Amino acid sequence: MQPYFYSVSEFFAMGKHGVFVWSCWAITIGVMLAFIIYSRRQRHSLIKQLTIQQARQAQRTTKTSKPVTSVIRQSE
């Protein structure tokens, strides 16, 4: 069994296809990192919005906390 690349520089050159191969790797990793960062920011924003919404709902319920009585009609 013979090695395909005899040196590290040959490995990075990839038989004159290295520019294409490594740029594809860089683009793929860049897109994946961008997606991870975007997802984390969206999650943080959503949690912040939900916290604000929950606080507003809590304020509304304390301001209008009148007992609600329901009348149940029984059928005869």
N, C-alpha and C positions, 0 to 999 in steps of 0.2 A: 504494500500500500504506500503510495507516494502522496506527500502533502500537496495541496493545490497551491498554497502560497508558501514561499520559502522565507519571506521576511515580513515584517510588520508594514513596511512601506508598500509592498505588493498587495497585502491585504486591504489597505486603505485605498489603493488605486483600483482594485477589483478588475484588473485587466482593461483599463481605460474606461470602465463604466462606473468608477467610484463616485464621480460627481453626481450622477443620476441616482445611484443607490443611496448615498449618504444624504442627499437633499430630500429624497422621499422619506427617509427615516426622520430627518429633522422636522419636516412638515407634519408628519403623523404625530410625533411626540408633541409638537407645538399645538396642534389642534386639540389633542387629548388634554393637555395642561390648561388650555384656554377653556375647554368645556368644564373641567373640574372647578376652575376659579369662578366661572360664570354660575355654575350650579350652587356653589357655596354662597356666593353673594345673593343669589335669588332666595336661597333658604333663609339666610340671615334677614333679608328684607321681609320675607313672609312672616317669620317669627315676630319681628318688630311690629308689623301691621296687625297681626293677631293679638299681640299684647295690648296695643293701643285700643283696638276694637273691644277687647274684653274689659279694659278699664272704663271705656265709655259706657258699655252696657251695665257695668256694676254701678256707675254713677246714676244712670237712668233708673235703675231698680230701687236705689236708695231714695231718690227724689220722689218717685211715684209708688212708694211701697204702701199702698192702701190695700186692705184685705179685700180680696175678690171672693164674693160668695156666689155660688152657683145654686140655682134652684132646680131641683130634680123633680120632675113631674112623674108621678107614678101612674101608670095606666090601670084603670079599674077593670 
